[in-house]
Amino acid sequence: MTTIFAGTKKGLFVFRGDQHKECKIHFEGQNVYAVGEAEGRIWASPFTEWTGSVLASSSDGGNEWEEMEVRPEFPEDTETAMKGIWQIKQKPGGGIMFGAEPSSVFLANSTLEDWSLVRGLWNHPHREKWGPGYGGQCLHTIVPLTESEWVVGMSTGGVYRTEDAGESWVASNSGIVAPFLPDPAAEFGQCVHKIAADPEVNGQLFLQHHWGVYRSRDRGKTWQNISEDRGLPSDFGFGVVSTGANTAFIIPLKSDMFRVFPDGKCAVYRTTDAGENWERLDKGLPQENAFDIVLRDSFSSNGENIAFGTTAGSLFYSEDNGDGWTEVASNLPRITCVRIVED
């Protein structure tokens, strides 16, 4: 049995039970940017314009939540204010990793008593030239490959890697091309939307860019386009997930200027050969008047279980690796993030 967490602009909706029909709402009226698993608990980051970002955790699978006394804040010497937590990850070897806005990584222990900004990335010489995407200047993806080797994605900075647990970082956008930039193959400044690691193929990553879908087979050091001439209706989108064994999923949108499902038909595209071919999956998904989108963190997988939520408030779930989909809920507030957790 799985539990589906849907963070929205007006609270966190938790779906469990038979066909996920049991629903409980937490953090009413608050925008929940991120939900993640770390240190044996579920974590969420509710936010309001008045209170800023807070962190809450649940030790019982999302039934009850405890708001943490420690608030995520930038050190005073940075002269920067926290605008939001976008990513919560388990740190290999113990601890929690947070991706924040403005683009940064924070580390903490399980009680948040030991909380630190990763200075190596914050002090990177490129930082002053990173710019905001439409959703803000956020570090939205953390992929910890080992205890010391991490890959992050930010908008709009691109992909960065560290092999020494955050002490030093290098831009890793080789092979990524953005036709709208003055330098399409710029070393940094690429508008990366999301990165997903293949849980079974060591070092293989998939990336949804503002203009293309990419694959890396060398742990994020270089990238190859896997969307050109592959039968996709568009190479623009936000989310990407991988369920392993060269299998990945994307949800294409019409274009960057018209961000809706192509032709008003909702569909997920799956590759089972690491991007050489893509197939359309739409069984159970709306095929007319579906003019909404799926945001970058509103697409989640856990084994063959996959879920995604739309900005129009529909939540869909598949338990057969995308072959068929069921609508869990509709008319929710705008969905900002989705996570599947095994009970």
N, C-alpha and C positions, 0 to 999 in steps of 0.2 A: 504494500500500500504506500502511496506517496501523498505528500502534502504540497500544495501549490501556494506560493506566496506571491501576491500581486501588489506591488507598491503603486500608489496612485497619487494624483494631485491632492486628494482629500482623505488619505489614510491608507493603512495596510489591510488588505483583504486576504484572509487565510481560508483556503478551501481544503477540506479533507472528507473522509468517509466514503461511502459507496458513490461512485461516479462524481466524487468531489462536490456533493450537494450541500454539505455542511459548511456554512460560512460564518466567520467571526471577524469583526472589524476592530482594528486597533489604531491608535493615534489619529482619532477623528479630526478632520479639518487640516491635517498636516501633510505636506508633500514628502513622500518617502522616495528618495533618490536611489537607495541601494539596500539590498538584503544579501547576506552571505553567511556561510558556515565557517566557524573558526573556534578552536579550543573547546570543542564539544558543545557549543551553543549556537543558536541562531542570533544574528546581529542585524539591526536595522538602523537607518539614519534619518529619522524624521526631521523636518526642517520647516520653519516659518520665517517670514521676513522680519518678524518682531523678536523671535527668540534665537534665530540662527540655527546652526546644526547641533543636534545632540546625538548621542549614541544610546541605544537600548539593547538589552540582550534577553534571551529566553532560554531557560535550561530544560523546558518541558515541551519542546517541539513547536512553540509558538502559541501556546494557550495563554500564558501569563508573561508579562514583560517587566523588566526592571530598568528604569532610566539610570544611566551611570552618572555619578557625581562629577567625574572628570569630563570636561568639554574639550573637543578637539580644537585647538587653537595654534596659530603660528607663533613662534617665539617673538618677543618684542623687537629684537634687533632686525627682523625681516621687514618691519613696518607694513605688514600685510594682514588682512583679515580673512578668515575662513569663509568661503562662499558656499561650500557644500562638500559632502562626502559622496563620491560617485562609485566607489568600489571597495568591497570588503573581502579579504582573502585570508586563508590559512597560510601562515608563514612556515615553510619547511623547517623542521627542527624545533618548532615551537614559537608561539606568538602570533600576532595579527598584523596584516598589512592593509593600509588604507590608501586609496587613490583620491586626491582632493582637487578642488578648484580654489585658487589658481593652481595650475599643473604642478603636482608634488606628490611625494610618497611619504607616508608616516608609518612608523613601526611602534607597536605596543605589546606589553605582556598581557596575559589573560585577564588581569584585573584593571588594566589601563593605568596602573600606578607608575609604570615606566613608559613614558610616551616621548617619542623623539621624531623630529623631522630628518629625512635623509638628505643631509647637506650636500652630498656629492652631486645629486641631481639639481637641487635648488640653486647651487652655485655654478652650474654649468654655463659656459660662455654663450651658449645659444639662447639661454632663457629670455633675455631681454628682447629677442626677436620672435619669440612664440606669440601667436596672435589668437584671438578668440574665434571659434567657429560660431555657428548660429546658436548652439546650445551653451556657449560659454567657453572659457579657456580652461578646459578640464582634463585631468588625467583619468580616463574612464576604463582602462584595461590594465590589469597586472597579471602576468603569466609567470609564476615562479617555477622554473624548470628544475632547479636544485636549491640547496640551502644558500648558495652564493650566486647563482646565475638566474637573473630575472630579465624578462622582456616587458616593456610597458608601451602603451599606446596613448597618445594625447591628441587633442584637437585644439589648435592646429600646430603641431610640432612634428608629429610622426611617430616613428618607432625608435625607441632607445633601448640599449642593452647594458647590463652590468655583469661582470664575472667575478666581482669581489664584494658581493653583498652591499652594493650601493656606494662604495667609496669612489668609484670612477664610472663614467658612462660614455658610450659612443652612440652617435646617430646611426641607425641601421635601416636606411630606406633605399638601399641599392636595388635597382630594378623597378621601383615604383615610379609611375609617370602620371603627372597631373597636367593635362593640356591647357588648363586655365591659368597656370602660373607663368610668370615671365621666364623662369627656367623650369620647364616641365619635369626634369629629373633632379630637382634640387636636393641637396644633401639633407636638408631639414625644412620644416614648414609644410610638410605633406599633411593633408587632412585625412588622417586615419580614423575610421569610424568604429571598428572593433577588431579584436584578434582572438582567435580560439586555438587551443592546442589539441592535437589529436591525442587522445588518452592512451592509445595503443601503439602508435608509430613514433618512436623516440625522435624528438627534434623536429617533428613536422607541425607547422603552424598554418592556419588559414586566416586571411585578412580581407575585410571589406573596406575598401577605400571609397572616397568621394567619387572616384572615377575608375572603377575596376575592382575585380576580385583577384586576390593573389595567394600564392602558396610559397612557403619556405620549407626546404628540406635540410637546412643547416642551422637550425635553432634561431632563426630570425635574422641571420646575418645578411642574406640576400633573398630576393623575392622574384617570382615568375608569375606573369599574368595568366590566369586560368578562366578568363571570361570572354576573351576575344574569339569570335567565330565559334562559339560553343553552343549556340542555340538559345541563349538566354534572352529574354525580352528587353533587358536593360542591365547595365553593370553598376547602376546606382542603388544603394540601399544602406541600411545601418547595421543590422544584426548578422552574426554568423556563429554557428555552433558546430561542434564535431562530436560524434558518438563513437569514434574509433575506427580502426581498420580502414583508413583512407576515406571514411565517410564524413561528409560535411553538408551543411544546409545553409542556404541564404534565402532572403525574402526580397526580391527585386521590387523597386519602385519605378514609376514612369520616368522621372528625370529629376535633376536637382532643381529645376524650375517648376515642376509639377509633381509634388511629392505625395503621390497616391498610388494604390495598386494599379498596374497597367490595365487599361480598358475597364476599370471598375471591378476586376475579378481578382479575388485573393488567392494566391498560390505560393507554395513553398517549393524551392528547387533543391534537389539532392544530387550529390555526386557520390559514387561508391568507388571511384578510381582516382581520388585525389585531384579532381578537377578536369580530367581529360574529357568527361562527358557529364551532362546535367539532365535530369529528368524532372518534369513538372508533377507536383503532387497537389491535388486540390479536392480530393474526396472528403466531403463534409464541410468544405469552406465556402463562403458566399461567392457566387459567380455573377452577381449583378448588383450595381449600385454600391459597391464596396470602395468608397473613396476616402479611405483613411490610411494610416501607415503603422509600422512597427518600429519603435525607437531602438537605439543601440543595445540597451540592457534589458529589453523586454522580450528576449528570446533565450530560452534555457533548455538544457538537456541533462539527463541523468540516466545513463545507459540508453535503452531504446525509448525511454520516456522523454517526450519533448513538449514544451509549452511555449506559447507566445501570446502577448496581449497587444491590443491596438489602441491608438489614440482616441478612438470612438468608444472604448470601454468594453470590447469583446475579448474574452479569454478562451483560447483554444488549446486542446490537449491531444496528444497522440501517444499510445502505448505500444505502437508497432513500427517504430522507426520512421514515422511519417507517412505510412501507407494510407492511413485513415485518420480523420480528425473529428473531435467532438467539441461542441461549444459548451464550456463549463459555465460561463456567465456572460451576460450582455448588459449594456447600459451602465457599466461601472464608470467612475470618473476616469479621466485620461490616465492610461496606464504608463508608468515610467520605468518600472523594472519588474522582472519575473524570475522566481527561483523555484526549482523542484527539489524537494528534500525527501529522502527515504525515511519512512517512519521506523 
